[in-house]
Amino acid sequence: MLSYEIVSTGWGHHRLLHKSLKKEVNVTMNHPRVIMLIVLSLLMALTTSVAADVNSDNPSVVPTPAPKGSGITNALAEITSRFQAFDKNYMMWQWTNGDEPAMEAQFSLKYKVFKTPAPFTSKADGEFSAYFSYTGKIDFYMGTRSSDPVINRVSNPALHLRLESAQADDSDKKWYQHLQWVDLSLEHKSNGQVVDPWAKETAVNTNYGKYLTQIEYTKGNYEYFDRISRGSNYVSLWLGVEVWKDFLVELIPKIFLNQEADITWGPYAKTGTNFSYFDLLRTKVTYTWFKERKGIPEITAGVEYLLGKKGFATDSLDAYLIIPLRLEWGTNTTGLNLPLMVKAHTGPMDRLSDYSKSMNSVGVGFAFTYY
């Protein structure tokens, strides 16, 4: 049996963090998160080994041209070329009902381990690849809460296997060629927090033996729930469909392997509710207009709908609009890019810690990368 000090790594080991309780936490190898980390580590080693074998032995692999320069420069160029944006990267000021305003930031990257021409196609642009992705989200209560806390909302590492079809002109596409990619992923999602929802009041008073979450819920102490420990492991299937040029639809069903999602307060207290009640199927729709106008070259709009088990009561909706403004002066050779972004959310699943609570929010800021 392994004994751990109280440390947070961002991979969801927050159940080990009980230093304030002065307790030693023992973790056995049947702990779901430990198993998940071992599986991801083994898969990482396996795919890296496979990538090395593929790149060295398989002549069908499309080689990456070596950049000119020193060995160190070439190695750095090779590494950086494998990094890309995965989801949107942005920073914005956000207003949420029942909470103080905060600076919300999301960062999302992927690292391609290997790629090879896609099977069943003679087109050069079809591709099969393996990659790792990581998406994180934080809220920074700058000047709106005491001590200006930074709250971790999401830590989402994943391993993906992706098959992309060869591109074809719209006029030449068969019906099945609108399916642009199929992606199978093994994912972990948690919020890096420390509070056990099953903890009870131990002091001898009128609340003795009650759940601390129910006590704080009755008080209306919403800040307490930012620290509720949450996490899950699941498998997702990503289906990307290009309905027409620049109009993309993604269907993302998932199967949960395990969930740390118990609720011990409010209307869902001890009802067996978990993430799957609110997150059965994610649908993402993205459309980009290329305006070809001075100052506004394009506009991107997106909608993400999360389907739950009980209709609108468990569904949620996110929408965003990105307008990259180009401000030029002088001879139009200098200027400033301002990728403005507006985002709105309604429904549950806004935060992992209190995921069953329906919230409405609006944010305004800047998008650094998007698709």
N, C-alpha and C positions, 0 to 999 in steps of 0.2 A: 504494500500500500504506500502511495506517494503522498508526502506532506508538503503543501505549498505555502509559501509566503504570500502575502496579499499584494498581488500585482495585476495590472490591467494591460493587456497587449493589444486591444482593439479587435481581437478575433472573437470576442464574446466570452472571455474568461472572467466575466464580472461576477460570476457566482463564487469565485474564490475571494472576493474582496469583502472581508468582514473584519478588518483590522479594528474598526471602531467598537466591535462587539467583544474584542479581546478573546477570540476563539481561534483554535487551530482547525483548518478545513482540510479534510482528507478526501482525495479524489481517486477513485478506482478506475481501471481501464474500461469499465462498462459505461462510463459517463458519456452521453451522446456527443458532447462537444469534443471531448478528447478523441473519440473514435473518428469524428468528422475531420479533425486536424490531421490525424494519422492517414486517413484515406486521401485527403488532398495532397499531403506531402508525398505519399507513394505515387499518386498520379502525376505529380509534378516531376518526380525523378524519372518515371516511366516515359512521359511524353518528351522530356528533354533527351533521354537516351534514344527514343525513336526518332526524334528530329535529327540527332547526330548521324544515326544510321541512314536515314532517308537522304540527308544532304550529301553523304559521302558515297553511298552505294547506288542510289537510284538515279539513273541518267535522265529520267523524265521530269525530275524536279527542276523548276525554273530557277536558275541561280540569280542571286542578287549581285549586280555589278559592284565590284570592289571600288570604293572611292580612292582617289589619289591622295598620297600623303604618307605620314609615318605609320608604323604598326599600331601605335596607341590611337592615333587619329582614326585609322580605319576601324579599329575595334569599337571605339566610341560611336562612330557613324553607324556601324552595324547594329549596335544596341539601341540607339535612339531611333533608328528607322523602324524598329519593331513596336514602338510605342505609338498609340493613337488614342484619340478621344473615344470613349465608349458611349456614354450618355451625355446629356447636356452638362456643361460646366458654367456656373453662373454665381453671381453674388447680388443680393437685393435686400432692400428694406421691406419688411413684411408686417402687415397688421393682421392679427388673428383675434376673433371674438373670444372673450373670456381670458385673454392673456395680454401681457405687455408687448409692444412692438419690439422686433428683434431683427438683426442682420442675419439673413439665412444664406448659407453658402453650400453649394454642391460641387464636388470634384469627382470626375469619373474617367478612368483610363483603362486601356487594355494593352496587353503585351503578347504579341504573336510568337508562339513557340516554333511552329513550323507551318509551311504551306506546300501544297503540291497541286498540279492540275487536277481538276475535278474528273472523276470517272464518268463514263457514259456520255462524253461530249468531245468533240474535236475542236471546239472553240478555245482559244488561248486564254480567255478571260474567266472561264469557269475555274473554281478553286475549292479545294478542301483544306481546312486549317484547324489548328488547335491554338487556343489562346487563354490567357488568364485575364480576368477583369476585376476591377475594384471600384466601388462607388461609395462615397462617404458624404454625409450631410450633417451640418452643425448649425446651431442657432447661437448668436452672440448678442446677449442682452446689454448692449453698450449704452450705459446711462439710463436704462429703464428698470433695472433691478439692482438691489443692493449687492455690492461686490462685482457687478458686471460679469456674471458667469457666462462661460461658454459651455453649452449643453450638446453633447454628442447625440444625434438622433438616429443615424443609420451607419452601420459598417457592413458592407456587402461584398465579400470576396467570392469569386466563382471560377470554375474551370469549364471551358466551352469546347465543343466539337462542332464545326460549322461547315456546311456545304452550300456554296453559292453557285447558281446556275450561270451559264454563259449569257451575256447580254445580247439582245436582238432589237432591231428597230421596231417601233410600235406597229408599223404597217406590216411587218413580217412575223409578228408574234402569234404563235398558237395559243390556245386558251391556257394550256398548262405552263407556258413560259412566263406567265405573270407571277408565278411563284418564284421569287428571287433568291430566297435562302431558307434553309432549315438549320436550326441551331439547337443542340441539346446541351444543357448546362447542369452542373452539380453546384448548388449554391448554399452559402451560409449567410444569414442576416441577423444582426443583433444591434443593440443600442449601447453596449458598453457600460451599462448602469449597474447598481449594486444592491438595491433594496429588494428584499424578498417579500412578495405579496402575501405570503402566509405568516409573516411575523405578527405576533400578538403583544398586547400591552402586558407587561409583567409587574409594573408598579401596583401596589395595593391602593386602588382608588375606584371611582364609579365605572371606569372603563376597563377594569381588570379582566383579562381573558378575551377582549375584543380584538379583532384584526386592526392593526394600525392604519391600514388603507381605509377601512370604513370610518375610523375616527377622523382622519384627515379629510375624507370625502364629506362628512357631515359638517366639518368646519369650513369647507370651501377652500381648502389649502391646495390649489391646483399646482403650485410649485413642487409639492411633495411628489406628485406623480411623474415628474420629469425623471426621477431617479429609480423608477420601477424597472427591475431587470427583465429583459425580453430577448428572445432568440429563437431561431428555427433553422432547420436544414431541409432542403427540398430539391426536387428535380423539375426543371422547366423545359418546355419545348417552345421554341421561337419560330413562328412561321411568318416570313416577310413577303408581302404581296404588293407588287406595283400595279395599281389599278390602271393608271395611265402615267405619263411622264411626270415625275416630281410629285405624284400623289401616292403615298405609301401607307399601307395598313399592316400592322403587326398583331398577330394573335398569339397570346402567351399563356397557355394553361400550365398548371403546376400540380405536383403531387408532393405533399408534405411528408417527410421522413420522421421528424419529431418536432415538437413545439414546446416552448417555454412561454405560455401565454395565459396562465391562470388568472382569473378575475375574482377578487374577494370583496368587492365593494359595489355599491350602486345596483342598478336594475339587473345586471348580468352576473351578480355575485353567485359563485358556486353553481352555475348552470351548465358547466361543461363547454362554455363558449371558448373558441380559439380563433386563430388567424383564418382558418379555412371558412369560417362563417362569413368573412368579409373579403376574401381573396381567392376566388375560384378561377377566374379568367380575366386577364388583363388585355385590353384592346387599345392599341395606340394608332392614331391617325395623324399623319403629317402631310402638309401641302406647302409648296414653295412657289410663289409668284415671282418671276424674273421681270421686273418692271423696266429695266434698261433705262432708267431715268437718272439724271444727274443728282447725286446726293442720296438716292434711295435705290440701290441696284436690285434689291430683292426684299421680299417679305415672307416670313415663315410662320405658319400657324399650326398648332398641334393640340390634340385632345387625347386624354388618356382616361378610359373608363374601366373601373374595377368592379367586377360583377361578384355579388355575394349570394348567400343562400336564400334570403328572404326579400328579394325585390329591392325597391328603393330604400327600405329601412337599413339595408346592409351594403348598398352600393355607394360608390364614391366617384367623383369626377374632378379631374385636373385639366386646365386649359392654359395655353400660353400663346403669346404673340411676340415675335422677334423682328425688330426693324433696324437693320444695320445702317445708321446714318453716316454719310461721308461728307465732312465739312472741308472745303478746299478754299484756298486763297492764293493771291499772287498769280502766278502763271499756271495754276492748277497742278503743279508738280509736287506741292506740299499740301498736307491736310491732316485731318484727325478722324479716325474711325470711332464711332460711338454705337456699339451694338445694343441698343435699348431692348429691354425685355420686360414684359408684363405677364404675371402669372396669377392664377386664381385656383382655389380649392374649395370644394364643398362635400360634406359627408364624413364618414369615419376614415380610419387608416391614415390620418394626417401624421400621426406619431406612433411609433411602436409601443412606447411606454403606456399610453392610454388609448390604445388603438380603437376601442369600441365607441369612443366619444365622438359624436358628430361635431365638426368644426367648419367654420368658414374663414377663409383668409384671402388677402390680396397683397401682392408684392410688386415692387417696381425696382429695376436695377439694370445690370449689364450681363449679357451672355458672352462668354469667352470662346466657347466652341459649341457647336450644335450641328444637327443634321436634319 
